[in-house]
Amino acid sequence: MGKHYIPQKYLEKFQIPERPGYIWLYDLKHGKTPSCASIANVAQQRDYFDEEVERILAKTVETPSNQIIHRILDGVLPLERERLQLSIYVGTMMKRVPHHRSKAIRTLPGALDDTITKVKGEIEALSVRNQFAPEKKASLMAEVDRIRQEYSKQPPPSFVREMYNPWPSRKIVDCILDMTWRVLISSTNMRFMTGDNPAFFFEGMGLGNPEAELVLPISSTRALHCSWQKASSSVEFRDVDDRVVIEINRRIISGATRFVFFHEDSDRIYSLRDSLVYRLNRINWG
């Protein structure tokens, strides 16, 4: 068995009620037939994390956060220090998934080009100020080109470590903590789903934008919604209707790399996927 990029304890909140330990898995890339799968066998890859990272994740992120989430599901709002712990949990959920790694890989060529251009510009500036001879300049430029070729084929180890690092930056954690939290409660029979990239936000907008939203379903009946839309307190419970549940589920499907998880076998997932030809909508609390 591999390492889970989505925690098993998290997925258990979406398990099939009559079959604990199992979940309905929807493969958005291949076929329209969901499968009933063991939670132990989904959302995992061999050697995805090394043993030390997995141990720290379990001890410092997942275990303390699971306790807080359990109390939220029991109707207890988190304290401020617990909100900090959950901010770390949500930020980690954003970074630990395959989507983040794929995105990092896609940005490598551009980041490499920017760095090479900057270094060559500095060499050129030093040369103009007669800091070294023309032969030295040519040698340095050739070395920069060599490094570029090498890193184009094999990213530098420091970049790979950062790419595989599941820890969110302090800036991300602080941003999540500073947002207004609403624990959304489905007031109908409509249920939340989750996926292999469960912490959804509008990436083109980022989290600091005044219109930013961040959503993380935490069970089939609850979802955490973070935004800059003020409320009477920093965190509150809020009952929502089918419209909001459907919009959040559309976001989960939109953000998924491949898999969506649900507590039941339903054609609704594929219908929602097909509805993504229409734009996602903002959730305004008014």
Secondary structure, 3 states (H helix, E strand, C coil): CCEECCCHHHHHHHCECCECCEEEEEECCCCCCCEEEEHHHCCEECCCCCHHHHHHHHHHHHHHHHHHHHHHHCCCCCCHHHHHHHHHHHHHHHHCCHHHHHHHHHHHHHHHHHHHHHHHHHHHHHHHCCCCCHHHHHHHHHHHHHHHHHHHHCCCHHHHHHHHCCCCCHHHHHHHHHCEEEEEEECCCCCCCEECCCCEECCCCCCCCCCCEEEEECCCCEEEEEECCCCCCCEEEEEECHHHHHHHHHHHHHHCCCEEEECCCCCHHHHHHHHHHCCCCCCCCC
